[in-house]
Amino acid sequence: MPKSITQPEHLLANKIKIHQAQAIALARESSAVWVTKGKKLIKLDPVSAASDEALAKLILGRSGTLRAPAFRAGEVFMVGFSEVAYGALFD
């Protein structure tokens, strides 16, 4: 049964450079942040679970900009690629 999630907001992080302050603001506007690190999926509450520095380490790449792919689906801000996470969001 499909979940009732609208089309995700596209943040073309590979085309538009989203720097630290804006990336953290985007994450904090969501009720959950899901980030892939290797094969791990990290789920956190952006309001209480992480400092700006800790959140930046998860969602920013080496260049200091938002990692790609990044999008918001419903209230979840997703950074990185994970088939399992995408399945949980959209199936």
CORFENNOR-V911427 format. One record per pair of residues at least 6 apart in sequence whose ideal C-beta (glycine too) atoms are under 7 Angstrom apart, sorted by the first residue. I is the first residue (numbers start at 1). J is the second residue. If there is no record, write none. Layout:
BEGIN
{{I | J} {I | J}}
END
This chain:
BEGIN
{{3 | 90} {3 | 91} {5 | 73} {5 | 74} {5 | 89} {5 | 90} {8 | 71} {8 | 72} {8 | 73} {9 | 71} {9 | 72} {10 | 71} {11 | 18} {11 | 66} {11 | 70} {11 | 71} {13 | 65} {13 | 66} {13 | 67} {13 | 68} {13 | 69} {13 | 70} {14 | 68} {17 | 65} {18 | 65} {18 | 66} {19 | 64} {19 | 65} {20 | 56} {20 | 60} {20 | 64} {23 | 59} {23 | 60} {23 | 66} {24 | 52} {24 | 55} {24 | 56} {26 | 77} {27 | 33} {27 | 46} {27 | 55} {27 | 59} {27 | 77} {28 | 46} {28 | 47} {30 | 46} {30 | 72} {30 | 75} {30 | 76} {30 | 77} {31 | 75} {32 | 43} {32 | 45} {32 | 75} {32 | 76} {33 | 44} {33 | 46} {33 | 77} {34 | 41} {34 | 43} {34 | 76} {34 | 78} {34 | 85} {35 | 42} {35 | 58} {35 | 59} {35 | 79} {35 | 80} {36 | 80} {36 | 81} {36 | 82} {36 | 85} {41 | 82} {41 | 84} {41 | 85} {42 | 58} {44 | 50} {46 | 55} {59 | 66} {59 | 67} {59 | 79} {60 | 66} {60 | 67} {61 | 67} {67 | 79} {67 | 80} {69 | 81} {70 | 78} {70 | 79} {71 | 78} {73 | 89} {76 | 89} {78 | 85} {78 | 89}}
END
